[in-house]
Amino acid sequence: MKRKSSQNNYLDVRRFTILICLAFFIAGTVAGAFYFLYCSKHGVSPLTITSASASWKSAFSSAFILKIKLLLVISILSFTLFGSVVIPVVDSAFGFVLSASFCSVIKAVGESGTVAKTFSFLPLAFIFIPIFIVLSAEAVDLSSKFCGFSVNPYRDSGIYQRVLFIILMLAAAAVFSAFSSFIEAILWTVR
């Protein structure tokens, strides 16, 4: 009998929680885009985007601190009883804010800076969001274990292994967040 690879096994076991977190994130993203369209149609500014030139260091620190706060909230919620309910809501809120922000930036910069500012969101999309979704799925799984039920019945590892895995994922996510923020800061300050 052929044994499955660990990557396939990981996705098979966590498919349900990854899909839940991803669905909430996508729902928040769609809601943020519709919110922006609704506000634009009625002449209300959903977000105020300042086009003041920021330095590279301030852009980097702002992006990095925001990501670390979000990762810490998800990680702390994984150790609570209500985290399995609140974490998908946090995913949805992040998608909402990200979508509304992206739409506002595109509207604020106009046609002249659209390409550079659009590329500044790519590291967030390709580096941070996948890590955020996987960390959210792990956090929902760990939180459900604290509640006394398991979202993934196929996974039967100890609580200490899960806690260690969350801590290791948080450390890896912090490194990838720094890398993503570095690229975003460079692209954001390009004129």
N, C-alpha and C positions, 0 to 999 in steps of 0.2 A: 504494500500500500504506500502510495506516495504522500509524503508529508507536506502540508502547506507552508509557504514561507511566512516568516514572522510579520512582514508588512501586510500580506493578505489577511492573516489572522487578526491583526490589530484592527483593520478596517471592518472585518466581519463582526467582531465583537462590539465595536463602538459605532456601528452604522446608525443605529437608532438615535443615540444622543448627538452624533455629529449632524444628522439630518434635522433634528429638532432645533439645535442651535443655529444651523445654517438657514432654516426656514424662518426663524424669528428675525435673524439679521436681514434677510432679503425682504421680509415684510416691512421692517423698519426703513429700509432703503427705499422701497417703493412709496411708502407713506411720506418720507421726506421729500421725494421728488414731486409727489402730488401736492404736498403742502406748499412747496416753492411755487408751483404752477398756480395754485389757488391764490397765494399772496400776490404774485405778479399780476394776475388777472384783476384783482381788486385794488391794486395800487399800494399795497402794504409791503414794506421791506421786511422779509423774514429774518435776515441777519444783516448786521452792519459790518461790511468788510472795508477795512482801511487800506488804502494803497500806499501808505507811508513805507518808505524804504527801511527795512529792518536789516540789522547786521546779521552775518552768518551765525555768530555765536548765539544771539538771542533767538533766531529761528530754530536752531538746533535744540537749544535748551527747552524752548517752549514745546516743540513737538515731542521730545523725549520725555519730559515730565508728564505730559498728558497721557502718553502711552503707558508709562510706568504706573500712574495712578489707576488707569483702567485695568491693567493686569493685576495690580494689588487688590482691587475691589473684587475681581473675579476669584482670585486665590483665597481671599479671606472668606468670601461667601461659600466656598467649597467646604469649609469647616463648620458651617451652620446647618441647622435643621431646615431652614426655609430657602437655602441656596438653590435647590433643584427647581424652585418656582421662580425665584428672583433673577437667577443668572440668564435665562432666556429673555427676560424683560430687559436686562442690561444690554444684551446683544441687540435687541430690537432698538433700544434708545441710541446705541452707538451707530447703528445703520441709519437711523433717522437723521441724526446730527451730521453724520458724514455726507449723506446725500444732499441735505439742505445746504451744507457748507460748500460742497463741490459746485452745485448749481449757482450759488451766490458768487463764488469766485469767478466762474465763467462769465457771469453777467457783469461783474465789476471790472474785469480786465478788458472786456470787449474783444474784438478780433485781433488786436495788435499783440497781446500777450497770451492768447489762448493756448497755443501749443506748449510753451514753456510751463505755464501753470498747470496744464493738464498732465504733462509728464511728471510734475512734482507730486501728483497723487499716485503714480504707478508703484513706487516702492511700498506705499501703504497698502495698495491692492495686492501686490504679489508677495510681499514679505510679511507684513504685520497681520493682515486679516486672516490668512490661513492658520497662523500660529494662534491668533486670538480665538478662532472657532474651535481648534483642537483643544486648547486650554479650557475653554468653556465646556466642551463636551466631557473632558476629564473631571472638571469641577462639579458638573451636574451629577456625574456618576458617583463621585466621592460623597457629595452631599446626600444623595439618595441612600447611600450606605449608612450614613448617620441617622437617617429617618427610619431605618429598619427595613427598607425594601431596596431592591436593586433594579435600576433601569435596564441594566444588561445582565440577564440571568446567566449568561455563558461565562462571565468573568468571575472567577472565584479566587481572587488573591486577597491577601491580608490587608488590613487597614493601614498598617505601617508602610507597606509597599506602595500603596496609593498615595499616602501623604508624601513619601519620598519622591514619587514620580511627579506630583504637583510641584514640589519645591524645585526639582530639576528642570521641569518645563518652565517654571517661572524664571529661573536663571538663564536658560537658553532663550526664552522670549525677551528678556532684558537685553541680551547681546544682539539679537536680531532687531530689536527696537532701536538700539543705538545705531546700528548700521542703516536701517531704514530712515531714521531721523537725519543722519548725516547726509544721505543722498537727497532727501527732501529739502534740507536746508540749502544745499548747493544749488538745486534746481529752482528753489523759490527765490533766491537772491540774484539769479541770473536776470539780466535786463534784456 
